[in-house]
Amino acid sequence: MEILKYVDQLEEIVDTATKVPLTGKVMVDVDEVFELIDLIRENLPQELKDAQYALLEKDRMIAEAQAKAEKELENARKEARSMISEHEIVRHAQAEADALLERSKQNALEVREGARSYANDILYQIENNLDKALYTVKKSRDELRVSAKKPASASNVEYEEEQD
């Protein structure tokens, strides 16, 4: 996974950066760090992009359902006002307006719940994928730490001596 390579490079930059005395801080090449961040951003899993789209789509669907409900409510009010002339018609219109309002509210609620459920499913999938990626990163770092603690083999020592 490319992201892990870039995260390792970012970690390397921080590990090898010049330390600022008495502060516990380091100085890094900002351009180099931003370049790696851009590469990480470009290589983010599609699931993250899908989740962001799902959230935007959920918000759009909720807004659309609310607008539709408001429009239906306004239409019901207009219809009710036009029928005020007769008492029986007024009661009938009020009952229809109430039923329409209740159906609109129920429809909006169902759309919201569906959008939330969809977003939750996408986020759950992303969480699982990120957990797997995090596990892989931790495992790779543990392997690096273990290999760093092992003494160099004879062939590595000879190779290093030849390099000097």
N, C-alpha and C positions, 0 to 999 in steps of 0.2 A: 504494500500500500504506500503510495507516494507521500501521503500526509505524514506518515511516521518518519520517513526519511527527512522531510523538511523540519519536523519537530526535533529530530535528533540534531540537525544542523543548527537550529535555533538554540538548543541546549548547549551545543559546542561553543557557539558564539559567546554565550553568557559565561560558561565555565572558563573560557580562555581570555575573557575580557580583562582589561587593566583595572585593578582594584583601586578605589579611592580611599586613601588612608583614613582611619578612625571613623568611617561611616558605615562600613558593611555594604557599600554600593560599588557598582562597577560602571565603567564607561564602555559603550558599545557603538559600533558604526550604525547609525540610524538607517541609512539607506539599505544596508545589508539586511537589517532586521525587517524593514518594511518590505523588501523584496521577498523574503521568506514568508512573511505574513500573506502577501499577495498570492504566492504559490500555494500556500495552504488553503486560502479562500477559494482559489480556482479548482482545487482538487477535493473540496468537501463532498461527502457522499450525496448522491441524488436525493436520498431520503430527506436530508435537511432542506433542500430546495423544495421538495414536494410538500413538506410540512409547512413551510412558509407560504406556499401557494394555497394549501388547504386552509390555513388560518385566514388568509385574505378572502378566499372563496366563501368561508363560513361567514365572515363579516358582511360580505356582499349579499349573501343569501338572506341573512337576518334583516339587513336594511331593506332589501327588496320585499320580504314578507311584511315588514312593518309598513312600508309605503303602500303595499297592496291592501293591507288591513285598514289603513287610514283612508285610502281612496274608497274602499267598500263602505266604510263607516260614513264618510261624507256623502256618498251616493244614497245610503239608507236614510240619512238625516234629510237630504233634499227631497227624497220621495215622501218621507213622513210629513214634512212641512206642506207639501203640495196636497196632501190628503186631509188636512185639518178641517175642512168644511163640514164633514159629517162625523158624528160621534162614533159610530160603529166602524167607519173606515179608519178613524184615528187609532182605535184600539187594535184593529187588525194590523195597521202599519207599524205600530209600536212593537207588537209581538214579532213581526217579521224583522224589524230592525234589530231587536234584541237577539233573535235567533241568528241573524246574519253576523252581528257583532260577536256572538259567542263562537260561531263557526270560524270567523276570521281570527279570533284570539286562539282558538284551538289549532287552526292551520299554522299560525305564526309560531306557536309553542312547538308543534311537531317539527317544523322546519328548523327551529333553533336546536331542539334536542337532536335531530338528525345531524345537523352541522357539528354540534359539539361531540357527538359520538364518533363521527367521521374523523374529526380533528384528533380526538383522543386515541383512536385506533392508529392513525398515522404517527402520532407522537410516541405511542407505545412501541411501534415498530422501530422508530428512530432510536428510542431509548435502548432497546435490545441491541441494535446494531452498534450504538456507541459503547454499550457495556462490553460487547465483544471486542471492539477496537481498543478500548481501555485495557481490557484483560491482556490483549496481545502486546500492547505497549508496555505494561507492567512486567509481563513475562520476558519480553525482549530486554528490558532494563535490568531485570534480575539476572538474566543470562550474561549480560555485559559485566555486571558487578562480579558474578562468580568467576567469569573468565579473567577478569582483571586481577582477582586475588590469587589465581593459580600461578605457580612459578613458570617461567618460560621454559619450553622444552629445549632439549639439546640442539635440535636443528634450528630453532629460532635464535638461540644464543650465537651459534656459529654464523648465521645469516647476519645478525646485528653486528658481530665483530668484523665481518667482511665489509659491511657498509661504512664502518669507521675508518 
